[in-house]
Amino acid sequence: MILGFAHYNLRAPRPLLDELCNFYCDVVGLHRGNRPPFKFFGYWLYAGEQDVLHLTEAGANEVHYTHVSGTFDHVAFNCTDREAVEQHLRKHGIQFRTALVPLTNRFQIFFSDPAGNGVELNFPSE
């Protein structure tokens, strides 16, 4: 029985991994938190008290993609204070697009991380 969402994981070479960590902390608003002492390098990023994004260093022999291909489209986060978030994204030079969900009037902001993964921020209707 599935109880809910736990986390998602991105794998990348160390330089891109560090860039992703900085992006998700400085731009998206997650924060670094405790991570078990695995034998491989990585970060666990948290939204509040929940680890939601695991960043794992890819091995030297792994195939690396700098632009996403396959079926993954985006990850979505629930947020507050839309105006402040838009100002924050502009301050960081992040290009984004917006949308309104039909019927619910939920506001969405879409942009990409440094590896090309989609990020969606959701805001309650006003």
CORKA-V456249 format. One record per pair of residues at least 4 apart in sequence whose ideal C-beta (glycine too) atoms are under 6 Angstrom apart, sorted by the first residue. I is the first residue (numbers start at 0). J is the second residue. If there is no record, write none. Layout:
I:J ; I:J
//
This chain:
6:50 ; 6:51 ; 6:53 ; 7:74 ; 8:53 ; 8:55 ; 9:54 ; 10:55 ; 10:57 ; 11:15 ; 11:16 ; 11:57 ; 12:57 ; 12:63 ; 13:56 ; 16:54 ; 16:56 ; 18:113 ; 19:54 ; 19:113 ; 20:42 ; 20:54 ; 21:25 ; 22:26 ; 22:112 ; 22:113 ; 23:27 ; 23:29 ; 23:44 ; 23:52 ; 24:29 ; 24:30 ; 26:91 ; 29:44 ; 29:46 ; 30:45 ; 31:42 ; 32:43 ; 32:45 ; 34:43 ; 39:56 ; 40:56 ; 41:54 ; 41:55 ; 41:56 ; 42:54 ; 43:50 ; 43:53 ; 44:52 ; 45:50 ; 46:51 ; 57:61 ; 66:115 ; 67:71 ; 67:115 ; 67:116 ; 72:117 ; 73:117 ; 73:119 ; 75:119 ; 75:121 ; 76:120 ; 77:121 ; 78:120 ; 78:122 ; 81:106 ; 81:122 ; 88:93 ; 88:95 ; 93:110 ; 95:108 ; 95:110 ; 96:109 ; 97:108 ; 98:107 ; 99:106 ; 100:105 ; 104:124 ; 105:121 ; 105:124 ; 106:122 ; 107:119 ; 107:121 ; 108:120 ; 109:119 ; 110:118 ; 111:115 ; 111:117 ; 112:116 ; 112:118
//
